[in-house]
Structures are given as structure tokens and as C-alpha cells.
Amino acid sequence: MKTKKIMATIAVLSVFFLPPGALIINPALQGLAENFPHIPYTTVLLLATVPNIVATLFTIISGAVAGSRIKYKTLLIIACAFSVIGGTAPYFLNDFNLIMACRVVMGVGLGISVPLTNALVFKMFDDQKRASMLGIGSMILCAAGMIYMTVSGLVATVNVKYMWLIHLAGLIPLLLILLFFSEPEKTEPAKTENAAKGKDKIKIPIGIYLMSITFGLLFMLVNPVLLNMSSIVIGEGLGNAAIAGTILIMYKVGGMVGGAVFKKASQITGKYIIPVALVFQILGLGICNFANSIGMLMIGAALTGMAIFVNYPAITMEIGQIVPPAGIPIASGILMGAWNLGAFASTFYMGLLIQITGNTAPRYPIFMGMVFTMAIALIWLFVKMRKKPEIS
């Protein structure tokens, strides 16, 4: 029985390897652009962002139906299959429009998978274990992103089309789900304790939307570090594209550290875990803005990644405290949808800063991100200080 539980846990955790699959394409974008010289480069970049946009919608849909209308196992299988098919099919294609359609299919798979892992962690584990499992999930997200981007960069130097085959890694969670995952007890559609009277259904608390929007904003403020690091390093003569890539890998390393220390950090800081993590985000953004050496940029990127991947499980835990169990899947879907929207909105955020200030320096959005994060940290701290302790 214990072995069965362990394998089911491994199967669920393996699904955390799916969302970072969207990053596989990033190191190969220049090579893809060269393969489609008649396509504007900005259009080629859509191959990287389209899965996130599509995933936003299907994340919310998946969260709404998971466990109540459609079995978790069914959704997990669909998510893995769509991710593998949509990710791998472009290897056999030469038409840009068909490749874009495949990226849409992949986005559907990623969107379906995202809320399921968090929801299953809450269903399968008690409070003592949830923090550990969510921390491990954050580590897996970061480790998978590092592995995918490193391997993609290597194989793209041989042949850019080989990059698509890396998506076959999605077969691993598919097989684990098929072999070892057992459907948890069915969740009935969310209702209030007055459900017996046939009255109101449970509504997702406004706090879920506020926390999700806040997390989306936090990632929007961090994303310029990822988008502009190459311009900073190369434009300021600090190094080449490989050096910029190494700095971005440190962002993922920091994220892994954040996932590893999350449980202990949450025990020490209690309800102030998020404001404390935001302090590290402010430090990371500040270093990335002011640093003039590769070493300091690495430290800044690592601190920034650590903060984001502490806040992700921390906000997930907060959501679990204010939403009924039946509402966990859709609440997780809203949170992850906000994360995807934050990534997508970051380019518009940077464009808006340029329009308002006329400042085109690649570090400027990072500086403003530091300022805005300070404001969010102070507001969050104020709210937490006013909130009365919850009785366990």
C-alpha cells in the first residue's frame, strides 16, 4: 500500500515537468527565424508566447471541471497527450502556419495540466505534507526548465528541428499516470453548507482573484529580467549570448533553492512568508538593475528566481486556506492563468513604460519593477498585520 502511494505521488509530481516544456523553443528561436526568412521575426516570437496565451484559457476550464465533471486521470492523460503531440509534430512539418497550430495544441495540454498538480497535492496530502510537496513541485518546474533549455540549446546547434523531439519527454509522465495514478475520491460540484436546501453554490472568494492578480503582476515585473538580460549583457559589452544564457539559468537555480527551502521558510516566517520573499525579489531586481559584473547579475537573477518560486507555493497555500476543497482546482486554475497573463503582459508593460517615459534602456523596466514590488510588499505586509490570527 505504501509503495502504491509513493508511485502515485511520483506520477503526480512528474506532471510538473509539462509546463516548462513551453521553454524548450526559446534557445532555438534565432535558428527558427533563419529557417523562415520570409516570416517577420516578431511573428516567429509568437511561437514562444502562443502556448502561454492558449494555456491561460484552458487552465481556468480545467480547474472548473477537474474531479467533478471530468476525472483527474482523464484530464492528466489528455494534457500529456496534447503536450507531446503538439510539441513533437513540428519536427515533421515545414509550414509555419501548421507549426503555429501545433503550438496552440501544446498550449491546450499545458493549460489543462497546470491546475491539476496543485489540486491533487491538496487532495492527497494533509497540511504537514502539502508545503513539502508544493516546494518539490517548484523545484521540478525550475529543474525541468533548466534541463529543457540546456538540451535545446545543444541540439539546436546541430539541427534546429531536433529541438522539437525534446517534447517526447512528456511521454514519461503519461506512462506514470497510466500505470500508477489512482483517481482520488470524486469532488462534487462546489456548494455551500446550504446545498441541502438547494440554494447557493460556493463562489470563489474575491481574495483568490486578488492574490492571483497580484502574483501575475509580480511575475510581470520580474519577466523583464528574462527578456532583457541578453540585451543588457551584449549591449553593455559584459559578455555574449552564452553568458546571458548562463545568467538566466541562475534564475532557475534560485528557483530550485526557493522550492527546496520553502517548507522551512514558511515555518519560520509564518504568515509573513510572502512579504519576506518579496524583500528578496526587491534585492534581486535591484542587483540586476545596478550590477556591472557577470557575477553580480547571476546573484541578482538567482535571488529573483528564488523569490518567485517561494511565492508560488506560498500563495497556493494561502488559497488552500480560504477556498473550500471542492474549489481548489478552479482556484489553482485562476492563479496559473494569472501567471501566464503576467508573462504575456510583460511585453506590453515594457512598451507602456517606453511610451510614458521615453526611456528605452533595457534596465529601466527592471528598476521600475523593483519600485512597484516595494509597493506590493508594503501593501501585503499591511494586510497581514491587520489580519487576526486564524484558529487552527
C-alpha angles and dihedrals in degrees: 000000000000091000090051090053091049093051091047089052091050090049092053094045091050089065087068085074091069105069096054086058086087087070095059092087097052101084090046099050094102091050091049090051089054090051090055103039091161091059117083112248091236088058091050088054088062087072086070098044104036094078090056093050093048091043091057092066097041092046089063093043092049092049091051096054103030114121095354108059099010127029119252091234092053092051092046092052092048091048093051093045095049091046093051096042095043092044099045103036095078088069087073096042135081100179114098094211092053090049089051089051089053090053088055090053090050090050089056090054093047092047093052093049100048102075095037098071095053092044092050092048088057092047098045102041138048125232094276093057101036096076090051094048094046090048090051088049090055090050091051092050090054096041092049091049091052094047094046095049094044094050092042092053091050098047093042089063088060099040124339091217091064087069090075092061091065086076088072085082084084088075089074097065089039092058093043091052092048093049106035113016117103120196110251121228110298117263113224118221108283113270136163124249084265089065091107087066089054092243135124126356121225112274121210105255117249087240090070091058093045094050092044092050090048092052090048089052091048091054091045088056092048098044095078086069088062096039099043103035093094091052091048096048098042098033093052094043094245095129146307136285092280090057091049089051091051090053090052090050086058087060087061092044089055089049090054090051089049091053092047095052097037098099094048093042092051091050091052099042099033113185091359095066093109097049089047091051089049089057088060090047090053090049092048094049091045092053092047089051099047104027119111099185134070092235094056092045088054091052091048093050091047093051091048092051092046091053095050094048092048092049093049096064091033093058089042089056091048090052089052090057097055104034125069116250092255090057096053096094096052092041089053089048091054091049094050092042088057089050091054092046090050090055091048094044094052093082090053090046091055092046091050091052090053092049093049100041105019088226109139097175109130091226095055097081087051091053092049089046088058091051094047091046089055089056093049091048092052093048092048091047091050091051093048093048091053094046115097117235113266118240110235 
